[in-house]
Amino acid sequence: MNKLASFFCFVWSAVLQLIFPRRCPFCDEPVLRKEEFVCAKCKGRISVVKEPYCMKCGKKLGRSEAEYCADCEKYPHGYDRGRSLFVYEGPVKGSVYRFKYAGRKEYAKCYAGLMEAELGDFVREIGPDALVPVPLHRKRFRKRGYNQAQLLAKEIGDRMRIPVLSASVQRVKNTVPLKTLERARRQNNLKKAFKINGNDVKLNTIIIIDDIYTTGSTVDALSEVLRCAGVKKIYFLTLAGGR
């Protein structure tokens, strides 16, 4: 009976894929092969972050002999280490924008599959107790209808069997969009932006999940709050990182 049920599930899944094929998150064209997340055309158009990358923030490096990017050499960070899946350029920019602002929540499943394939070993080496998505302020959540970091964290957690703590941290300050601010103003904008909900966060190692890493101001601000709550090791994963 189990074998028969599995067979029908396989057939039904194949039929659904034919009728409603997965869409490539970069060009929106159908992805016909079930095991693929990106269409063949876009595979050569997107930049996955490969070595050499910064050993602190994971940004792509231009010089193979460098260990850290110029930003991490100059400024300290509150987290231990982080990685990004893509370089934030070309089709990646449009894809992340649609995921974040245009309601393309289904992209989270594709992104999580790609992140497991490319960064799964990094995550398993860390062995996190939980994933913590960067929270949205309630006003922005009501306007957008969802938190893209939370969707991404859930899909990664489901694939890699890692708990997701979406309610442990709250964004209490409705900060202005960081892309409009320089570094110093970003940091000032994020002061006292987050707080821990309750006093029951008893974790040793966590991974913060977000969409884009640029200067690290958001991850640093959240890391500070988590450190104060007793978390000892803090890492991050993002979809894309700026150069």
N, C-alpha and C positions, 0 to 999 in steps of 0.2 A: 504493500500500500504506500509506503514511504517513497519507494522508487517511482511508483506511478504518479504520485503527487509532485515529486521533483521534476519528472518529465513534463507534466502539464505546466508547471511553473516556468520551465525553460522555454516551452513552446509559446506560452502567453507573453513572456518577456520579449521573445523574438518578434512576435506579431506587433506588440506595442512599439518596438524599435523601428519597425518598418512603417507603421502608420504615423507615429509621432517620434521621429528620429531626434536624438540629442543634437543640440545646436552648438556649433563651435563658439566659444565665448569671445573670440577675436574678430570673426567676420560674420557670424550669425548664420552661416551655411550649415546644412545637415552633416552630421558625422555618422557615416553609415556603419562603421565597424563598432560593435558594442564595447570592445575593450579599449577603444581610443577615446580621448577627451578633446583632442584638437584635430581639425581637418589637416590633410596633407599639405595644402597650400600654406597654411599659417605656421606650420612647424618650422619653416625656414625664415619666418618673418619676426618671430618673437625671440627675445634674448633672455635665456635662463642664466642666472648668475652661476658661473663656474669659477674655478681657481684661475688666477689669483683673486682672492677677495679679502677684505679687512677681517682680521682675526677677532675684532671686537664687535663691530656692527654688521659685518657681512656684506658691505657694499663692494661692488666690483672695483678692482684696482687696475690702474693703467700700467703700473710698473710691477713686474713679477718679483723683484727683489724686496719690495716693501712689505711690511708686516701689518701696518695699520694705515687707514686712510688719513688724509690731512686733518679731517674733522676730529677723529678719535685721538690723534697725536696731540691736538691742541686743547681739547675739552674733555673733562672727566664725565663718566656716565654712571648712573645708579644701578644699571643691570650688569649681569656677568658677561653675557654674550648673546648675539642674535644672528638670524639669517633671514634673507629675503629670497623669494622664489625667482622673481623677474627683475630685470632692469626696467625702471619706470620710463619707458620711451616707446615710440611707435604705436602699434596696435594695442599694446598693454594699457596705455593711457585711456584709450576709448573704452576698453573692456572694463577696467576698474571703475570708470565714471558711470557706465550703465549699471554695473552691479551696485554701486553706492547710491545713485540718485534716480535711476530710471526703472527701478522695480525688478531688475533681472536677478531675482533671488535664486533662480535655478543654477546660476553660475557657480554657486558655492560648492555644489557637488563636484563639478569639473575641477575647480581650483583645489579642492581637498585631495582629489585623486592625483593630481599633478604634484602637490606638495608631499604626499606620501611617497610617491615614486622618486622625487628628487631629494627630499629632505628627511625621509623616514629614518635613515640611519642616524642622523643628527638627533632626532627626537628620542629614538630608542637609547642612544648613548646617554642622554640626559636623564631619562627615566623619571619624567615629571609626576608629581602627585596629582596635578590637575592643570587644565588650561583655563586661563582667565581672559575673556574677551574685553577689549577696551569698551567701557560703557558709554552710551549716549545720554545726554541730558534729556529729561522727560519731555521737554518742549520740542526738541529736535526729533525725538522718537515718535511723538504724536504726529508731527508733520510728515515724516518719512514713512512711518508705518512699520519699520523694522530696523534692527541694528545689524549692519553687514558683518561686523566683526563677530557678533554672536552667531550668526548663520554659519560663518566659516568655521568657527571653533566647534560648533555642534557636528558638522560634517567630518572634521578631522578627528574629533573625539570618537564618533561612531566607527570610523574606519580603523582607528588605532587603539580603540578601547581605553580611552583616557577620560576620566571624569571632567566635566565642564562646569565651572562655577560662574554662572551668569549673574547671580544675585548677591555675591559676596562683596562687590565693590559698587559704589554708586557715584555718578557724576553729579555733583551738587552745584556746580558753577556752569552756566551756559556760556561757554567760551566762544569767541568769534572764530570763524574758519582760519586755521593756522596757515594755510597757503598764502594768505594775504600779509603775513607778518614776518619780520626778520627775526633772527635767533633770540636776541635779548627780549623782544616783545612777546615772543612765543612763550618763553620761560615765565615771564611775569603774568601772562594771560592764564597760565595753568596752575598758578599758586593756589593751593587749597581747592583745587577743582574736583578732587576725588576724596571719598571717605569710605572706610570699611563699615559694612552693615553688621552690627553685633560684634561680639568678642570671641567668636568661635572659629576663627581662621587659624587652624593649627596645621600648617603645611610647611614642609621643608624645602620643596623644589616646585616651582611653577613655570609655565610658559605663557607669556602674554601674547594674545593674538590680535593683530590689527591689519588694516588694509595696506597702508603706505608708511614707509620709514623715510624721513628726510633728515632732520637734525637730531631726532631722538627725544625731543622735548616731551612728547606725550608719554612715551615709554618711561622716561626718567621720572616724570611726575607720579605716575602710577607705581613705579618701583619704590619710590620713597615711602608711599603710604603702606605698601606691602611689607617693606623692611620693618617699619614701625610696628606692624602687626605680628612680626616674628618670623616671616619667611626668610630663609637663609640664602637660597640660590634662586636667582631670577633670570630667565632667558626670554627671548621673544622670537616670534615668527610673523612675517608680514608677506603679503602677496608680492609687493614690489618695493624696491629701494631706489632712491635717487642716486645720481652719481656724485 
